[in-house]
């Protein structure tokens, strides 16, 4: 009985986790006036996107769309303080997002710089073509 209840909680947790992610949608097209950059990478390359950031302001970068997992995969994301101001309290730095190509195709990435209350400061759109 105890095992059944534990198993039920595990499946319910997985369902909630999956349903949160499913609310994001894959971007099919971005108007050229909103597109910040286009990257073309090969199958043996990795893509690193650098975004200027200062989390002490309350704003953080996040990906706001579902990435086509068959085209690219996010390897990691990290914030690195600016090496010129590492000793300064409240100093900014850069968010680095690293992606690995999985197969040829195109994908759009939508990054938003927002606070927990939902206030958006900036948006960036990138088109990634894997050849």
LOSEVO-276949 format. One record per residue (C-alpha): residue in three letters; chain; x negated, y, z negated. Coordinates in Angstrom, 1 decimal. Layout:
BEGIN
<rec><residu>ALA</residu><chaine>A</chaine><X>X</X><Y>Y</Y><Z>Z</Z></rec>
...
END
This chain:
BEGIN
<rec><residu>UNK</residu><chaine>A</chaine><X>0.0</X><Y>0.0</Y><Z>0.0</Z></rec>
<rec><residu>UNK</residu><chaine>A</chaine><X>-2.8</X><Y>2.4</Y><Z>-1.0</Z></rec>
<rec><residu>UNK</residu><chaine>A</chaine><X>-4.6</X><Y>1.7</Y><Z>2.3</Z></rec>
<rec><residu>UNK</residu><chaine>A</chaine><X>-1.4</X><Y>2.3</Y><Z>4.3</Z></rec>
<rec><residu>UNK</residu><chaine>A</chaine><X>-1.0</X><Y>5.8</Y><Z>2.7</Z></rec>
<rec><residu>UNK</residu><chaine>A</chaine><X>-4.6</X><Y>6.7</Y><Z>3.3</Z></rec>
<rec><residu>UNK</residu><chaine>A</chaine><X>-4.3</X><Y>5.6</Y><Z>6.9</Z></rec>
<rec><residu>UNK</residu><chaine>A</chaine><X>-1.1</X><Y>7.6</Y><Z>7.3</Z></rec>
<rec><residu>UNK</residu><chaine>A</chaine><X>-2.9</X><Y>10.8</Y><Z>6.0</Z></rec>
<rec><residu>UNK</residu><chaine>A</chaine><X>-5.8</X><Y>10.2</Y><Z>8.4</Z></rec>
<rec><residu>UNK</residu><chaine>A</chaine><X>-3.6</X><Y>9.9</Y><Z>11.4</Z></rec>
<rec><residu>UNK</residu><chaine>A</chaine><X>-1.5</X><Y>12.9</Y><Z>10.3</Z></rec>
<rec><residu>UNK</residu><chaine>A</chaine><X>-4.7</X><Y>15.0</Y><Z>9.9</Z></rec>
<rec><residu>UNK</residu><chaine>A</chaine><X>-6.0</X><Y>13.9</Y><Z>13.4</Z></rec>
<rec><residu>UNK</residu><chaine>A</chaine><X>-2.6</X><Y>14.9</Y><Z>14.8</Z></rec>
<rec><residu>UNK</residu><chaine>A</chaine><X>-2.7</X><Y>18.3</Y><Z>13.3</Z></rec>
<rec><residu>UNK</residu><chaine>A</chaine><X>-6.3</X><Y>18.8</Y><Z>14.4</Z></rec>
<rec><residu>UNK</residu><chaine>A</chaine><X>-5.4</X><Y>17.8</Y><Z>18.0</Z></rec>
<rec><residu>UNK</residu><chaine>A</chaine><X>-2.3</X><Y>19.9</Y><Z>18.1</Z></rec>
<rec><residu>UNK</residu><chaine>A</chaine><X>-4.2</X><Y>23.1</Y><Z>17.1</Z></rec>
<rec><residu>UNK</residu><chaine>A</chaine><X>-6.7</X><Y>22.5</Y><Z>19.9</Z></rec>
<rec><residu>UNK</residu><chaine>A</chaine><X>-3.9</X><Y>21.8</Y><Z>22.4</Z></rec>
<rec><residu>UNK</residu><chaine>A</chaine><X>-2.5</X><Y>25.3</Y><Z>21.9</Z></rec>
<rec><residu>UNK</residu><chaine>A</chaine><X>-5.4</X><Y>26.7</Y><Z>23.8</Z></rec>
<rec><residu>UNK</residu><chaine>A</chaine><X>-5.1</X><Y>26.5</Y><Z>27.6</Z></rec>
<rec><residu>UNK</residu><chaine>A</chaine><X>-7.7</X><Y>26.0</Y><Z>30.4</Z></rec>
<rec><residu>UNK</residu><chaine>A</chaine><X>-8.1</X><Y>29.2</Y><Z>32.4</Z></rec>
<rec><residu>UNK</residu><chaine>A</chaine><X>-7.6</X><Y>28.7</Y><Z>36.1</Z></rec>
<rec><residu>UNK</residu><chaine>A</chaine><X>-8.6</X><Y>32.1</Y><Z>37.5</Z></rec>
<rec><residu>UNK</residu><chaine>A</chaine><X>-9.8</X><Y>35.5</Y><Z>36.2</Z></rec>
<rec><residu>UNK</residu><chaine>A</chaine><X>-9.4</X><Y>38.7</Y><Z>38.1</Z></rec>
<rec><residu>UNK</residu><chaine>A</chaine><X>-12.7</X><Y>40.1</Y><Z>39.4</Z></rec>
<rec><residu>UNK</residu><chaine>A</chaine><X>-12.3</X><Y>43.3</Y><Z>37.4</Z></rec>
<rec><residu>UNK</residu><chaine>A</chaine><X>-12.3</X><Y>41.3</Y><Z>34.2</Z></rec>
<rec><residu>UNK</residu><chaine>A</chaine><X>-15.0</X><Y>38.9</Y><Z>35.1</Z></rec>
<rec><residu>UNK</residu><chaine>A</chaine><X>-18.2</X><Y>39.8</Y><Z>33.2</Z></rec>
<rec><residu>UNK</residu><chaine>A</chaine><X>-20.6</X><Y>37.4</Y><Z>35.0</Z></rec>
<rec><residu>UNK</residu><chaine>A</chaine><X>-20.7</X><Y>34.3</Y><Z>37.2</Z></rec>
<rec><residu>UNK</residu><chaine>A</chaine><X>-23.3</X><Y>31.5</Y><Z>36.6</Z></rec>
<rec><residu>UNK</residu><chaine>A</chaine><X>-24.3</X><Y>28.8</Y><Z>38.9</Z></rec>
<rec><residu>UNK</residu><chaine>A</chaine><X>-26.1</X><Y>25.9</Y><Z>37.3</Z></rec>
<rec><residu>UNK</residu><chaine>A</chaine><X>-27.4</X><Y>22.5</Y><Z>38.4</Z></rec>
<rec><residu>UNK</residu><chaine>A</chaine><X>-26.7</X><Y>19.2</Y><Z>36.9</Z></rec>
<rec><residu>UNK</residu><chaine>A</chaine><X>-30.1</X><Y>19.1</Y><Z>35.2</Z></rec>
<rec><residu>UNK</residu><chaine>A</chaine><X>-29.7</X><Y>22.6</Y><Z>33.7</Z></rec>
<rec><residu>UNK</residu><chaine>A</chaine><X>-28.3</X><Y>24.0</Y><Z>30.5</Z></rec>
<rec><residu>UNK</residu><chaine>A</chaine><X>-26.4</X><Y>27.2</Y><Z>30.2</Z></rec>
<rec><residu>UNK</residu><chaine>A</chaine><X>-27.0</X><Y>29.6</Y><Z>27.3</Z></rec>
<rec><residu>UNK</residu><chaine>A</chaine><X>-24.7</X><Y>32.6</Y><Z>26.8</Z></rec>
<rec><residu>UNK</residu><chaine>A</chaine><X>-25.9</X><Y>35.4</Y><Z>24.6</Z></rec>
<rec><residu>UNK</residu><chaine>A</chaine><X>-23.4</X><Y>37.7</Y><Z>23.0</Z></rec>
<rec><residu>UNK</residu><chaine>A</chaine><X>-24.4</X><Y>40.7</Y><Z>20.8</Z></rec>
<rec><residu>UNK</residu><chaine>A</chaine><X>-22.8</X><Y>40.2</Y><Z>17.4</Z></rec>
<rec><residu>UNK</residu><chaine>A</chaine><X>-22.7</X><Y>41.5</Y><Z>13.8</Z></rec>
<rec><residu>UNK</residu><chaine>A</chaine><X>-20.6</X><Y>39.3</Y><Z>11.6</Z></rec>
<rec><residu>UNK</residu><chaine>A</chaine><X>-21.0</X><Y>41.7</Y><Z>8.6</Z></rec>
<rec><residu>UNK</residu><chaine>A</chaine><X>-18.4</X><Y>43.9</Y><Z>10.4</Z></rec>
<rec><residu>UNK</residu><chaine>A</chaine><X>-15.8</X><Y>41.2</Y><Z>10.0</Z></rec>
<rec><residu>UNK</residu><chaine>A</chaine><X>-15.9</X><Y>40.4</Y><Z>13.7</Z></rec>
<rec><residu>UNK</residu><chaine>A</chaine><X>-17.0</X><Y>37.0</Y><Z>15.1</Z></rec>
<rec><residu>UNK</residu><chaine>A</chaine><X>-17.2</X><Y>35.6</Y><Z>18.6</Z></rec>
<rec><residu>UNK</residu><chaine>A</chaine><X>-15.1</X><Y>32.5</Y><Z>19.5</Z></rec>
<rec><residu>UNK</residu><chaine>A</chaine><X>-14.1</X><Y>30.7</Y><Z>22.6</Z></rec>
<rec><residu>UNK</residu><chaine>A</chaine><X>-10.4</X><Y>31.3</Y><Z>23.2</Z></rec>
<rec><residu>UNK</residu><chaine>A</chaine><X>-9.8</X><Y>28.7</Y><Z>25.9</Z></rec>
<rec><residu>UNK</residu><chaine>A</chaine><X>-9.9</X><Y>25.0</Y><Z>26.3</Z></rec>
<rec><residu>UNK</residu><chaine>A</chaine><X>-13.1</X><Y>24.0</Y><Z>28.3</Z></rec>
<rec><residu>UNK</residu><chaine>A</chaine><X>-12.6</X><Y>21.4</Y><Z>30.9</Z></rec>
<rec><residu>UNK</residu><chaine>A</chaine><X>-14.5</X><Y>18.6</Y><Z>29.2</Z></rec>
<rec><residu>UNK</residu><chaine>A</chaine><X>-15.2</X><Y>16.9</Y><Z>32.6</Z></rec>
<rec><residu>UNK</residu><chaine>A</chaine><X>-17.2</X><Y>19.9</Y><Z>33.9</Z></rec>
<rec><residu>UNK</residu><chaine>A</chaine><X>-19.2</X><Y>21.3</Y><Z>31.0</Z></rec>
<rec><residu>UNK</residu><chaine>A</chaine><X>-19.6</X><Y>20.5</Y><Z>27.3</Z></rec>
<rec><residu>UNK</residu><chaine>A</chaine><X>-20.5</X><Y>22.8</Y><Z>24.4</Z></rec>
<rec><residu>UNK</residu><chaine>A</chaine><X>-23.7</X><Y>21.6</Y><Z>22.9</Z></rec>
<rec><residu>UNK</residu><chaine>A</chaine><X>-24.0</X><Y>24.1</Y><Z>20.0</Z></rec>
<rec><residu>UNK</residu><chaine>A</chaine><X>-23.3</X><Y>27.6</Y><Z>18.8</Z></rec>
<rec><residu>UNK</residu><chaine>A</chaine><X>-25.5</X><Y>29.6</Y><Z>16.5</Z></rec>
<rec><residu>UNK</residu><chaine>A</chaine><X>-25.9</X><Y>33.2</Y><Z>15.2</Z></rec>
<rec><residu>UNK</residu><chaine>A</chaine><X>-29.5</X><Y>34.5</Y><Z>15.1</Z></rec>
<rec><residu>UNK</residu><chaine>A</chaine><X>-30.4</X><Y>37.8</Y><Z>13.4</Z></rec>
<rec><residu>UNK</residu><chaine>A</chaine><X>-32.2</X><Y>40.4</Y><Z>15.5</Z></rec>
<rec><residu>UNK</residu><chaine>A</chaine><X>-35.9</X><Y>39.7</Y><Z>14.8</Z></rec>
<rec><residu>UNK</residu><chaine>A</chaine><X>-36.6</X><Y>43.5</Y><Z>14.6</Z></rec>
<rec><residu>UNK</residu><chaine>A</chaine><X>-34.1</X><Y>44.0</Y><Z>11.8</Z></rec>
<rec><residu>UNK</residu><chaine>A</chaine><X>-34.1</X><Y>40.7</Y><Z>9.8</Z></rec>
<rec><residu>UNK</residu><chaine>A</chaine><X>-34.9</X><Y>42.4</Y><Z>6.5</Z></rec>
<rec><residu>UNK</residu><chaine>A</chaine><X>-32.0</X><Y>44.9</Y><Z>6.8</Z></rec>
<rec><residu>UNK</residu><chaine>A</chaine><X>-28.8</X><Y>44.2</Y><Z>5.0</Z></rec>
<rec><residu>UNK</residu><chaine>A</chaine><X>-25.9</X><Y>44.1</Y><Z>7.5</Z></rec>
<rec><residu>UNK</residu><chaine>A</chaine><X>-28.1</X><Y>43.9</Y><Z>10.5</Z></rec>
<rec><residu>UNK</residu><chaine>A</chaine><X>-26.7</X><Y>42.4</Y><Z>13.7</Z></rec>
<rec><residu>UNK</residu><chaine>A</chaine><X>-28.0</X><Y>39.8</Y><Z>16.0</Z></rec>
<rec><residu>UNK</residu><chaine>A</chaine><X>-26.8</X><Y>37.5</Y><Z>18.8</Z></rec>
<rec><residu>UNK</residu><chaine>A</chaine><X>-24.5</X><Y>34.6</Y><Z>19.1</Z></rec>
<rec><residu>UNK</residu><chaine>A</chaine><X>-25.9</X><Y>31.9</Y><Z>21.4</Z></rec>
<rec><residu>UNK</residu><chaine>A</chaine><X>-23.5</X><Y>29.4</Y><Z>23.0</Z></rec>
<rec><residu>UNK</residu><chaine>A</chaine><X>-25.2</X><Y>26.5</Y><Z>24.8</Z></rec>
<rec><residu>UNK</residu><chaine>A</chaine><X>-23.5</X><Y>24.3</Y><Z>27.4</Z></rec>
<rec><residu>UNK</residu><chaine>A</chaine><X>-24.4</X><Y>21.1</Y><Z>29.2</Z></rec>
<rec><residu>UNK</residu><chaine>A</chaine><X>-23.0</X><Y>20.3</Y><Z>32.7</Z></rec>
<rec><residu>UNK</residu><chaine>A</chaine><X>-21.2</X><Y>17.0</Y><Z>33.0</Z></rec>
<rec><residu>UNK</residu><chaine>A</chaine><X>-20.1</X><Y>17.0</Y><Z>36.7</Z></rec>
<rec><residu>UNK</residu><chaine>A</chaine><X>-19.8</X><Y>19.4</Y><Z>39.6</Z></rec>
<rec><residu>UNK</residu><chaine>A</chaine><X>-16.9</X><Y>21.9</Y><Z>39.5</Z></rec>
<rec><residu>UNK</residu><chaine>A</chaine><X>-15.9</X><Y>25.3</Y><Z>38.1</Z></rec>
<rec><residu>UNK</residu><chaine>A</chaine><X>-14.7</X><Y>26.4</Y><Z>34.7</Z></rec>
<rec><residu>UNK</residu><chaine>A</chaine><X>-13.9</X><Y>29.8</Y><Z>33.2</Z></rec>
<rec><residu>UNK</residu><chaine>A</chaine><X>-15.0</X><Y>30.7</Y><Z>29.6</Z></rec>
<rec><residu>UNK</residu><chaine>A</chaine><X>-13.1</X><Y>33.3</Y><Z>27.6</Z></rec>
<rec><residu>UNK</residu><chaine>A</chaine><X>-14.9</X><Y>34.7</Y><Z>24.6</Z></rec>
<rec><residu>UNK</residu><chaine>A</chaine><X>-13.2</X><Y>37.0</Y><Z>22.1</Z></rec>
<rec><residu>UNK</residu><chaine>A</chaine><X>-14.8</X><Y>39.1</Y><Z>19.4</Z></rec>
<rec><residu>UNK</residu><chaine>A</chaine><X>-12.2</X><Y>39.4</Y><Z>16.7</Z></rec>
<rec><residu>UNK</residu><chaine>A</chaine><X>-11.5</X><Y>39.6</Y><Z>13.0</Z></rec>
<rec><residu>UNK</residu><chaine>A</chaine><X>-9.6</X><Y>37.1</Y><Z>10.9</Z></rec>
<rec><residu>UNK</residu><chaine>A</chaine><X>-6.5</X><Y>39.4</Y><Z>11.0</Z></rec>
<rec><residu>UNK</residu><chaine>A</chaine><X>-6.4</X><Y>38.9</Y><Z>14.8</Z></rec>
<rec><residu>UNK</residu><chaine>A</chaine><X>-7.7</X><Y>42.4</Y><Z>15.7</Z></rec>
<rec><residu>UNK</residu><chaine>A</chaine><X>-9.6</X><Y>42.0</Y><Z>19.0</Z></rec>
<rec><residu>UNK</residu><chaine>A</chaine><X>-12.7</X><Y>44.3</Y><Z>19.5</Z></rec>
<rec><residu>UNK</residu><chaine>A</chaine><X>-14.0</X><Y>42.8</Y><Z>22.8</Z></rec>
<rec><residu>UNK</residu><chaine>A</chaine><X>-13.4</X><Y>40.1</Y><Z>25.4</Z></rec>
<rec><residu>UNK</residu><chaine>A</chaine><X>-15.8</X><Y>38.5</Y><Z>27.8</Z></rec>
<rec><residu>UNK</residu><chaine>A</chaine><X>-14.9</X><Y>36.3</Y><Z>30.8</Z></rec>
<rec><residu>UNK</residu><chaine>A</chaine><X>-17.5</X><Y>34.1</Y><Z>32.5</Z></rec>
<rec><residu>UNK</residu><chaine>A</chaine><X>-17.2</X><Y>31.8</Y><Z>35.5</Z></rec>
<rec><residu>UNK</residu><chaine>A</chaine><X>-19.5</X><Y>28.8</Y><Z>35.5</Z></rec>
<rec><residu>UNK</residu><chaine>A</chaine><X>-20.0</X><Y>26.8</Y><Z>38.7</Z></rec>
<rec><residu>UNK</residu><chaine>A</chaine><X>-21.8</X><Y>23.4</Y><Z>38.4</Z></rec>
<rec><residu>UNK</residu><chaine>A</chaine><X>-23.5</X><Y>22.2</Y><Z>41.6</Z></rec>
END
